[in-house]
């Protein structure tokens, strides 16, 4: 019988759209693996590169800062990344693979590429092909295609995703403490590994986080991990 290993089901968690010290601290205290900073000026959650670096300096070891850009100039991205000891770049616009690589030292700095999944179920989206277009990406982030490049609190229909995607995925878009358990259950079997990313679902207003909602979200993710691990253990026990 295979040994029960709950760590095999540990979902990584990113809390995005940080603008304040207390919110960064709350995410760390709750057990988040990463925090995100939006460096896209039209966003209500925008922070300047120097402000992002100031907030990221509060992070302890092994909590990763993620810098979100939308169709930004390569030099601007490189300069922002140079302000931090270590960060991951999230490309959330229409960036090509070549643009992603140029802004990350030919992929030497880890990056995420966002796939904007249509809310209209009649509009097709080939996630398998999209993922294969960005083989150097650390993961493909799944977000709902809304006006303004994310942060709209909209969830796409998870059941529309293909049954098997040869990539690490990050589920985003409209996640809350109430629905993240279902999202993990539906999406994890379809990919190599699954992480989750939340912004509006743990806010009291745009860019202002609620510590209690952050803790509730993390607790819901951990409950989902435990349930999936127990289910797998039960399945292995019967084979």
Protein Blocks (a to p, Z undefined) as FASTA:
>chain_A
ZZddfklmcccdddehiabfklmmmmmmnopabdcddfbfklmkbccfklmmmmmmmpcg
hiacddddehiafklmmmmmmmpmbdcdddfblbcfklmmmmnonolaccdddddddfbl
klccdfklmmmmmmmbmbdcdddddehiihnopacdfklpcfbdcbddddeehiafklmm
mmmmmmmmmpmbdcdddfklmcfbehiacfklmmmmmmmmmmmmmmmmmmmmmmmmmZZ
